[in-house]
Amino acid sequence: VLLKKGPLPTLVAVVTTKYNGVVNAAPVTWFTPCSYEPPRLALATKVESDTSANIRDTGQFVLQTVPFTDAQVVHNLARKLSRGESEVEYEGLEVVKSEFVDVPRLKIALQWFECRLEQVISCDTHYLWIAEVLNSEIPEIGSEEIPLLYFGGLKYAKPCEPIKVKPY
Ligand SMILES: Cc1cc2nc3c(=O)[nH]c(=O)nc-3n(C[C@H](O)[C@H](O)[C@H](O)COP(=O)(O)O)c2cc1C
């Protein structure tokens, strides 16, 4: 599948969603800002995923960048659990309450975007969610805290320095 395993190096974020009190987290690379004013983000997620079901049912998600030092735990968040199970709890990660949405972020988040759904576009295998970013305070990232990059498969990297992770 052409676009499945890379080959573009992309920035990795984690999307958190919540449904019935269960916090779901999944690593994502298919996201981009798409409007200055109001600030908007677009995110593509697989049709058959808990993340898609949760966004559809609640209209909310939090997109967050994470440090490259957390590559393994972030990779592990891609593990397929049932909708009633939380990858966040499975990995023993802590969460922090959000200000504008009912979905928390991960404590390890470097930057976070609290998002409210505005539009959805169906793209065959994925949904493209277009959402407004509600928080205006977004921390700057220090030079020692480089966000995680992804090269596809099991290869992650910080800029110019590839890191390999073990399969979960
Ligand atoms: C680094 C990385 C990036 C990923 N990017 C995306 C993405 O942009 N969109 C997507 O739908 N799935 C992406 N995936 C796969 C999901 O994380 C994976 O399917 C996950 O199990 C979905 O979880 P959920 O069913 O709890 O939503 C990515 C996986 C990895 C490891």
The ligand as an ORCA input file, in Angstrom:
! r2SCAN-3c Opt
* xyz 0 1
  C       3.680      6.570     14.036
  C       2.285      6.177     13.677
  C       1.481      7.064     12.983
  C       0.158      6.760     12.669
  N      -0.587      7.678     12.003
  C      -1.905      7.420     11.789
  C      -2.750      8.410     11.199
  O      -2.322      9.514     10.862
  N      -4.049      8.092     11.028
  C      -4.565      6.877     11.407
  O      -5.764      6.641     11.226
  N      -3.790      5.935     11.973
  C      -2.480      6.178     12.188
  N      -1.697      5.228     12.770
  C      -2.311      3.963     13.205
  C      -3.148      4.125     14.483
  O      -2.393      4.698     15.527
  C      -3.643      2.729     14.899
  O      -4.472      2.220     13.885
  C      -4.393      2.709     16.219
  O      -4.580      1.366     16.600
  C      -5.765      3.358     16.158
  O      -6.250      3.237     17.470
  P      -7.754      3.360     17.879
  O      -8.540      2.218     17.252
  O      -7.701      3.273     19.370
  O      -8.238      4.675     17.374
  C      -0.363      5.507     13.051
  C       0.449      4.590     13.750
  C       1.761      4.909     14.044
  C       2.598      3.932     14.809
*
